[in-house]
Amino acid sequence: MYEDDVKGGRPSTAPEKLLHAMLLQVLYSIRPERQLMEQTQYKLLYR
């Protein structure tokens, strides 16, 4: 968890979304986490 303070900490990710993203990463063999996050934003299949 990241602290939301004056320095601009980022909000934490919900555990359900994180688990869902990790499952998609394993099923579709997406290696880099950055690529996984980009694809979950654009592909409706992952939602």
CHARMM internal coordinates of N, CA and C (Angstrom, degrees):
IC EDIT
DIST 1 N 1 CA 1.4475
DIST 1 CA 1 C 1.5177
ANGL 1 N 1 CA 1 C 108.80
DIST 1 C 2 N 1.3163
ANGL 1 CA 1 C 2 N 115.67
DIHE 1 N 1 CA 1 C 2 N 141.34
DIST 2 N 2 CA 1.4421
ANGL 1 C 2 N 2 CA 121.41
DIHE 1 CA 1 C 2 N 2 CA 179.15
DIST 2 CA 2 C 1.5191
ANGL 2 N 2 CA 2 C 109.88
DIHE 1 C 2 N 2 CA 2 C -106.19
DIST 2 C 3 N 1.2795
ANGL 2 CA 2 C 3 N 115.80
DIHE 2 N 2 CA 2 C 3 N 140.40
DIST 3 N 3 CA 1.4475
ANGL 2 C 3 N 3 CA 120.50
DIHE 2 CA 2 C 3 N 3 CA -178.55
DIST 3 CA 3 C 1.5213
ANGL 3 N 3 CA 3 C 109.73
DIHE 2 C 3 N 3 CA 3 C -82.63
DIST 3 C 4 N 1.3079
ANGL 3 CA 3 C 4 N 116.09
DIHE 3 N 3 CA 3 C 4 N 128.99
DIST 4 N 4 CA 1.4541
ANGL 3 C 4 N 4 CA 121.49
DIHE 3 CA 3 C 4 N 4 CA 178.35
DIST 4 CA 4 C 1.5221
ANGL 4 N 4 CA 4 C 107.48
DIHE 3 C 4 N 4 CA 4 C -87.05
DIST 4 C 5 N 1.3128
ANGL 4 CA 4 C 5 N 115.99
DIHE 4 N 4 CA 4 C 5 N 97.64
DIST 5 N 5 CA 1.4526
ANGL 4 C 5 N 5 CA 119.86
DIHE 4 CA 4 C 5 N 5 CA -176.77
DIST 5 CA 5 C 1.5217
ANGL 5 N 5 CA 5 C 110.94
DIHE 4 C 5 N 5 CA 5 C -126.82
DIST 5 C 6 N 1.2854
ANGL 5 CA 5 C 6 N 116.81
DIHE 5 N 5 CA 5 C 6 N -167.73
DIST 6 N 6 CA 1.4580
ANGL 5 C 6 N 6 CA 123.01
DIHE 5 CA 5 C 6 N 6 CA -177.62
DIST 6 CA 6 C 1.5254
ANGL 6 N 6 CA 6 C 110.96
DIHE 5 C 6 N 6 CA 6 C -64.31
DIST 6 C 7 N 1.3038
ANGL 6 CA 6 C 7 N 118.19
DIHE 6 N 6 CA 6 C 7 N -28.88
DIST 7 N 7 CA 1.4625
ANGL 6 C 7 N 7 CA 121.57
DIHE 6 CA 6 C 7 N 7 CA -177.88
DIST 7 CA 7 C 1.5155
ANGL 7 N 7 CA 7 C 112.91
DIHE 6 C 7 N 7 CA 7 C -75.63
DIST 7 C 8 N 1.3340
ANGL 7 CA 7 C 8 N 118.05
DIHE 7 N 7 CA 7 C 8 N -4.04
DIST 8 N 8 CA 1.4560
ANGL 7 C 8 N 8 CA 120.11
DIHE 7 CA 7 C 8 N 8 CA 175.26
DIST 8 CA 8 C 1.5052
ANGL 8 N 8 CA 8 C 114.74
DIHE 7 C 8 N 8 CA 8 C 88.02
DIST 8 C 9 N 1.3080
ANGL 8 CA 8 C 9 N 117.89
DIHE 8 N 8 CA 8 C 9 N 42.00
DIST 9 N 9 CA 1.4597
ANGL 8 C 9 N 9 CA 120.53
DIHE 8 CA 8 C 9 N 9 CA 177.35
DIST 9 CA 9 C 1.5162
ANGL 9 N 9 CA 9 C 111.21
DIHE 8 C 9 N 9 CA 9 C -63.36
DIST 9 C 10 N 1.3089
ANGL 9 CA 9 C 10 N 117.04
DIHE 9 N 9 CA 9 C 10 N 148.52
DIST 10 N 10 CA 1.4594
ANGL 9 C 10 N 10 CA 119.74
DIHE 9 CA 9 C 10 N 10 CA -178.38
DIST 10 CA 10 C 1.5245
ANGL 10 N 10 CA 10 C 110.92
DIHE 9 C 10 N 10 CA 10 C -86.69
DIST 10 C 11 N 1.3423
ANGL 10 CA 10 C 11 N 116.37
DIHE 10 N 10 CA 10 C 11 N 152.30
DIST 11 N 11 CA 1.4735
ANGL 10 C 11 N 11 CA 118.98
DIHE 10 CA 10 C 11 N 11 CA -179.70
DIST 11 CA 11 C 1.5301
ANGL 11 N 11 CA 11 C 111.10
DIHE 10 C 11 N 11 CA 11 C -70.76
DIST 11 C 12 N 1.3035
ANGL 11 CA 11 C 12 N 115.95
DIHE 11 N 11 CA 11 C 12 N 152.31
DIST 12 N 12 CA 1.4619
ANGL 11 C 12 N 12 CA 120.35
DIHE 11 CA 11 C 12 N 12 CA -179.26
DIST 12 CA 12 C 1.5285
ANGL 12 N 12 CA 12 C 110.56
DIHE 11 C 12 N 12 CA 12 C -76.17
DIST 12 C 13 N 1.3279
ANGL 12 CA 12 C 13 N 116.12
DIHE 12 N 12 CA 12 C 13 N 159.42
DIST 13 N 13 CA 1.4542
ANGL 12 C 13 N 13 CA 122.95
DIHE 12 CA 12 C 13 N 13 CA 178.71
DIST 13 CA 13 C 1.5238
ANGL 13 N 13 CA 13 C 108.52
DIHE 12 C 13 N 13 CA 13 C -93.58
DIST 13 C 14 N 1.3278
ANGL 13 CA 13 C 14 N 115.97
DIHE 13 N 13 CA 13 C 14 N 139.05
DIST 14 N 14 CA 1.4645
ANGL 13 C 14 N 14 CA 120.17
DIHE 13 CA 13 C 14 N 14 CA 179.18
DIST 14 CA 14 C 1.5328
ANGL 14 N 14 CA 14 C 109.73
DIHE 13 C 14 N 14 CA 14 C -63.46
DIST 14 C 15 N 1.3315
ANGL 14 CA 14 C 15 N 118.58
DIHE 14 N 14 CA 14 C 15 N 138.65
DIST 15 N 15 CA 1.4665
ANGL 14 C 15 N 15 CA 121.31
DIHE 14 CA 14 C 15 N 15 CA -178.22
DIST 15 CA 15 C 1.5275
ANGL 15 N 15 CA 15 C 113.11
DIHE 14 C 15 N 15 CA 15 C -58.86
DIST 15 C 16 N 1.3477
ANGL 15 CA 15 C 16 N 117.59
DIHE 15 N 15 CA 15 C 16 N -34.40
DIST 16 N 16 CA 1.4707
ANGL 15 C 16 N 16 CA 120.03
DIHE 15 CA 15 C 16 N 16 CA 179.80
DIST 16 CA 16 C 1.5256
ANGL 16 N 16 CA 16 C 110.50
DIHE 15 C 16 N 16 CA 16 C -65.29
DIST 16 C 17 N 1.3251
ANGL 16 CA 16 C 17 N 116.65
DIHE 16 N 16 CA 16 C 17 N -41.86
DIST 17 N 17 CA 1.4634
ANGL 16 C 17 N 17 CA 120.65
DIHE 16 CA 16 C 17 N 17 CA -179.84
DIST 17 CA 17 C 1.5220
ANGL 17 N 17 CA 17 C 111.09
DIHE 16 C 17 N 17 CA 17 C -68.08
DIST 17 C 18 N 1.3229
ANGL 17 CA 17 C 18 N 116.04
DIHE 17 N 17 CA 17 C 18 N -37.59
DIST 18 N 18 CA 1.4600
ANGL 17 C 18 N 18 CA 120.35
DIHE 17 CA 17 C 18 N 18 CA 179.04
DIST 18 CA 18 C 1.5243
ANGL 18 N 18 CA 18 C 111.10
DIHE 17 C 18 N 18 CA 18 C -65.64
DIST 18 C 19 N 1.3261
ANGL 18 CA 18 C 19 N 117.07
DIHE 18 N 18 CA 18 C 19 N -43.30
DIST 19 N 19 CA 1.4598
ANGL 18 C 19 N 19 CA 121.37
DIHE 18 CA 18 C 19 N 19 CA 178.58
DIST 19 CA 19 C 1.5267
ANGL 19 N 19 CA 19 C 110.51
DIHE 18 C 19 N 19 CA 19 C -64.67
DIST 19 C 20 N 1.3311
ANGL 19 CA 19 C 20 N 117.24
DIHE 19 N 19 CA 19 C 20 N -41.94
DIST 20 N 20 CA 1.4563
ANGL 19 C 20 N 20 CA 121.87
DIHE 19 CA 19 C 20 N 20 CA 178.59
DIST 20 CA 20 C 1.5300
ANGL 20 N 20 CA 20 C 110.28
DIHE 19 C 20 N 20 CA 20 C -62.65
DIST 20 C 21 N 1.3182
ANGL 20 CA 20 C 21 N 117.56
DIHE 20 N 20 CA 20 C 21 N -43.05
DIST 21 N 21 CA 1.4664
ANGL 20 C 21 N 21 CA 121.61
DIHE 20 CA 20 C 21 N 21 CA 179.25
DIST 21 CA 21 C 1.5296
ANGL 21 N 21 CA 21 C 111.05
DIHE 20 C 21 N 21 CA 21 C -64.48
DIST 21 C 22 N 1.3202
ANGL 21 CA 21 C 22 N 117.20
DIHE 21 N 21 CA 21 C 22 N -40.00
DIST 22 N 22 CA 1.4633
ANGL 21 C 22 N 22 CA 120.19
DIHE 21 CA 21 C 22 N 22 CA 179.70
DIST 22 CA 22 C 1.5231
ANGL 22 N 22 CA 22 C 110.97
DIHE 21 C 22 N 22 CA 22 C -67.22
DIST 22 C 23 N 1.3226
ANGL 22 CA 22 C 23 N 117.35
DIHE 22 N 22 CA 22 C 23 N -36.82
DIST 23 N 23 CA 1.4580
ANGL 22 C 23 N 23 CA 121.27
DIHE 22 CA 22 C 23 N 23 CA 177.10
DIST 23 CA 23 C 1.5293
ANGL 23 N 23 CA 23 C 110.41
DIHE 22 C 23 N 23 CA 23 C -64.77
DIST 23 C 24 N 1.3321
ANGL 23 CA 23 C 24 N 117.39
DIHE 23 N 23 CA 23 C 24 N -43.09
DIST 24 N 24 CA 1.4660
ANGL 23 C 24 N 24 CA 121.20
DIHE 23 CA 23 C 24 N 24 CA 176.93
DIST 24 CA 24 C 1.5169
ANGL 24 N 24 CA 24 C 111.12
DIHE 23 C 24 N 24 CA 24 C -62.77
DIST 24 C 25 N 1.3228
ANGL 24 CA 24 C 25 N 116.47
DIHE 24 N 24 CA 24 C 25 N -37.46
DIST 25 N 25 CA 1.4587
ANGL 24 C 25 N 25 CA 121.00
DIHE 24 CA 24 C 25 N 25 CA 179.22
DIST 25 CA 25 C 1.5205
ANGL 25 N 25 CA 25 C 111.09
DIHE 24 C 25 N 25 CA 25 C -61.51
DIST 25 C 26 N 1.3095
ANGL 25 CA 25 C 26 N 117.17
DIHE 25 N 25 CA 25 C 26 N -39.89
DIST 26 N 26 CA 1.4640
ANGL 25 C 26 N 26 CA 121.39
DIHE 25 CA 25 C 26 N 26 CA 179.83
DIST 26 CA 26 C 1.5294
ANGL 26 N 26 CA 26 C 110.69
DIHE 25 C 26 N 26 CA 26 C -73.45
DIST 26 C 27 N 1.3344
ANGL 26 CA 26 C 27 N 117.26
DIHE 26 N 26 CA 26 C 27 N -44.90
DIST 27 N 27 CA 1.4649
ANGL 26 C 27 N 27 CA 120.95
DIHE 26 CA 26 C 27 N 27 CA -176.19
DIST 27 CA 27 C 1.5190
ANGL 27 N 27 CA 27 C 113.43
DIHE 26 C 27 N 27 CA 27 C -66.96
DIST 27 C 28 N 1.3349
ANGL 27 CA 27 C 28 N 117.15
DIHE 27 N 27 CA 27 C 28 N -37.85
DIST 28 N 28 CA 1.4575
ANGL 27 C 28 N 28 CA 120.58
DIHE 27 CA 27 C 28 N 28 CA -175.99
DIST 28 CA 28 C 1.5211
ANGL 28 N 28 CA 28 C 113.26
DIHE 27 C 28 N 28 CA 28 C -103.55
DIST 28 C 29 N 1.3158
ANGL 28 CA 28 C 29 N 117.85
DIHE 28 N 28 CA 28 C 29 N 8.55
DIST 29 N 29 CA 1.4700
ANGL 28 C 29 N 29 CA 123.98
DIHE 28 CA 28 C 29 N 29 CA 176.79
DIST 29 CA 29 C 1.5229
ANGL 29 N 29 CA 29 C 112.39
DIHE 28 C 29 N 29 CA 29 C 52.77
DIST 29 C 30 N 1.3114
ANGL 29 CA 29 C 30 N 115.68
DIHE 29 N 29 CA 29 C 30 N 49.42
DIST 30 N 30 CA 1.4603
ANGL 29 C 30 N 30 CA 121.33
DIHE 29 CA 29 C 30 N 30 CA 176.12
DIST 30 CA 30 C 1.5216
ANGL 30 N 30 CA 30 C 106.20
DIHE 29 C 30 N 30 CA 30 C -94.46
DIST 30 C 31 N 1.3114
ANGL 30 CA 30 C 31 N 117.48
DIHE 30 N 30 CA 30 C 31 N 112.93
DIST 31 N 31 CA 1.4613
ANGL 30 C 31 N 31 CA 120.74
DIHE 30 CA 30 C 31 N 31 CA -173.44
DIST 31 CA 31 C 1.5268
ANGL 31 N 31 CA 31 C 113.39
DIHE 30 C 31 N 31 CA 31 C -77.93
DIST 31 C 32 N 1.3306
ANGL 31 CA 31 C 32 N 119.74
DIHE 31 N 31 CA 31 C 32 N -63.88
DIST 32 N 32 CA 1.4697
ANGL 31 C 32 N 32 CA 118.25
DIHE 31 CA 31 C 32 N 32 CA -175.43
DIST 32 CA 32 C 1.5312
ANGL 32 N 32 CA 32 C 112.16
DIHE 31 C 32 N 32 CA 32 C -71.32
DIST 32 C 33 N 1.3160
ANGL 32 CA 32 C 33 N 116.76
DIHE 32 N 32 CA 32 C 33 N 138.15
DIST 33 N 33 CA 1.4595
ANGL 32 C 33 N 33 CA 120.92
DIHE 32 CA 32 C 33 N 33 CA -179.98
DIST 33 CA 33 C 1.5184
ANGL 33 N 33 CA 33 C 111.56
DIHE 32 C 33 N 33 CA 33 C -67.26
DIST 33 C 34 N 1.3161
ANGL 33 CA 33 C 34 N 117.21
DIHE 33 N 33 CA 33 C 34 N -32.26
DIST 34 N 34 CA 1.4673
ANGL 33 C 34 N 34 CA 120.40
DIHE 33 CA 33 C 34 N 34 CA 178.56
DIST 34 CA 34 C 1.5247
ANGL 34 N 34 CA 34 C 110.51
DIHE 33 C 34 N 34 CA 34 C -64.17
DIST 34 C 35 N 1.3297
ANGL 34 CA 34 C 35 N 116.61
DIHE 34 N 34 CA 34 C 35 N -41.66
DIST 35 N 35 CA 1.4697
ANGL 34 C 35 N 35 CA 121.12
DIHE 34 CA 34 C 35 N 35 CA 177.60
DIST 35 CA 35 C 1.5287
ANGL 35 N 35 CA 35 C 110.18
DIHE 34 C 35 N 35 CA 35 C -65.37
DIST 35 C 36 N 1.3192
ANGL 35 CA 35 C 36 N 117.57
DIHE 35 N 35 CA 35 C 36 N -37.67
DIST 36 N 36 CA 1.4587
ANGL 35 C 36 N 36 CA 121.75
DIHE 35 CA 35 C 36 N 36 CA 177.58
DIST 36 CA 36 C 1.5253
ANGL 36 N 36 CA 36 C 110.88
DIHE 35 C 36 N 36 CA 36 C -61.17
DIST 36 C 37 N 1.3352
ANGL 36 CA 36 C 37 N 117.60
DIHE 36 N 36 CA 36 C 37 N -46.40
DIST 37 N 37 CA 1.4553
ANGL 36 C 37 N 37 CA 121.32
DIHE 36 CA 36 C 37 N 37 CA -179.39
DIST 37 CA 37 C 1.5265
ANGL 37 N 37 CA 37 C 111.59
DIHE 36 C 37 N 37 CA 37 C -65.10
DIST 37 C 38 N 1.3292
ANGL 37 CA 37 C 38 N 117.36
DIHE 37 N 37 CA 37 C 38 N -37.97
DIST 38 N 38 CA 1.4675
ANGL 37 C 38 N 38 CA 120.31
DIHE 37 CA 37 C 38 N 38 CA 177.76
DIST 38 CA 38 C 1.5285
ANGL 38 N 38 CA 38 C 110.44
DIHE 37 C 38 N 38 CA 38 C -65.19
DIST 38 C 39 N 1.3156
ANGL 38 CA 38 C 39 N 117.02
DIHE 38 N 38 CA 38 C 39 N -42.57
DIST 39 N 39 CA 1.4628
ANGL 38 C 39 N 39 CA 120.22
DIHE 38 CA 38 C 39 N 39 CA -177.80
DIST 39 CA 39 C 1.5228
ANGL 39 N 39 CA 39 C 112.03
DIHE 38 C 39 N 39 CA 39 C -71.02
DIST 39 C 40 N 1.3334
ANGL 39 CA 39 C 40 N 118.53
DIHE 39 N 39 CA 39 C 40 N -33.43
DIST 40 N 40 CA 1.4613
ANGL 39 C 40 N 40 CA 119.63
DIHE 39 CA 39 C 40 N 40 CA 178.64
DIST 40 CA 40 C 1.5179
ANGL 40 N 40 CA 40 C 111.73
DIHE 39 C 40 N 40 CA 40 C -68.92
DIST 40 C 41 N 1.3177
ANGL 40 CA 40 C 41 N 117.36
DIHE 40 N 40 CA 40 C 41 N -24.24
DIST 41 N 41 CA 1.4546
ANGL 40 C 41 N 41 CA 120.55
DIHE 40 CA 40 C 41 N 41 CA 177.73
DIST 41 CA 41 C 1.5283
ANGL 41 N 41 CA 41 C 111.34
DIHE 40 C 41 N 41 CA 41 C -77.95
DIST 41 C 42 N 1.3203
ANGL 41 CA 41 C 42 N 118.32
DIHE 41 N 41 CA 41 C 42 N -30.26
DIST 42 N 42 CA 1.4580
ANGL 41 C 42 N 42 CA 121.51
DIHE 41 CA 41 C 42 N 42 CA -172.44
DIST 42 CA 42 C 1.5125
ANGL 42 N 42 CA 42 C 114.63
DIHE 41 C 42 N 42 CA 42 C -100.78
DIST 42 C 43 N 1.3177
ANGL 42 CA 42 C 43 N 118.92
DIHE 42 N 42 CA 42 C 43 N -31.92
DIST 43 N 43 CA 1.4516
ANGL 42 C 43 N 43 CA 121.14
DIHE 42 CA 42 C 43 N 43 CA -174.48
DIST 43 CA 43 C 1.5243
ANGL 43 N 43 CA 43 C 111.74
DIHE 42 C 43 N 43 CA 43 C -93.39
DIST 43 C 44 N 1.3079
ANGL 43 CA 43 C 44 N 115.98
DIHE 43 N 43 CA 43 C 44 N 124.87
DIST 44 N 44 CA 1.4573
ANGL 43 C 44 N 44 CA 120.93
DIHE 43 CA 43 C 44 N 44 CA -179.88
DIST 44 CA 44 C 1.5236
ANGL 44 N 44 CA 44 C 111.41
DIHE 43 C 44 N 44 CA 44 C -71.38
DIST 44 C 45 N 1.3370
ANGL 44 CA 44 C 45 N 118.02
DIHE 44 N 44 CA 44 C 45 N -24.82
DIST 45 N 45 CA 1.4545
ANGL 44 C 45 N 45 CA 122.36
DIHE 44 CA 44 C 45 N 45 CA 179.15
DIST 45 CA 45 C 1.5258
ANGL 45 N 45 CA 45 C 110.88
DIHE 44 C 45 N 45 CA 45 C -59.33
DIST 45 C 46 N 1.3265
ANGL 45 CA 45 C 46 N 117.57
DIHE 45 N 45 CA 45 C 46 N -36.29
DIST 46 N 46 CA 1.4608
ANGL 45 C 46 N 46 CA 122.13
DIHE 45 CA 45 C 46 N 46 CA -176.47
DIST 46 CA 46 C 1.5271
ANGL 46 N 46 CA 46 C 112.01
DIHE 45 C 46 N 46 CA 46 C -77.59
DIST 46 C 47 N 1.3249
ANGL 46 CA 46 C 47 N 117.58
DIHE 46 N 46 CA 46 C 47 N -16.47
DIST 47 N 47 CA 1.4690
ANGL 46 C 47 N 47 CA 120.13
DIHE 46 CA 46 C 47 N 47 CA -178.58
DIST 47 CA 47 C 1.4870
ANGL 47 N 47 CA 47 C 108.16
DIHE 46 C 47 N 47 CA 47 C -85.02
END
COOR INIT
IC SEED 1 N 1 CA 1 C
IC BUILD
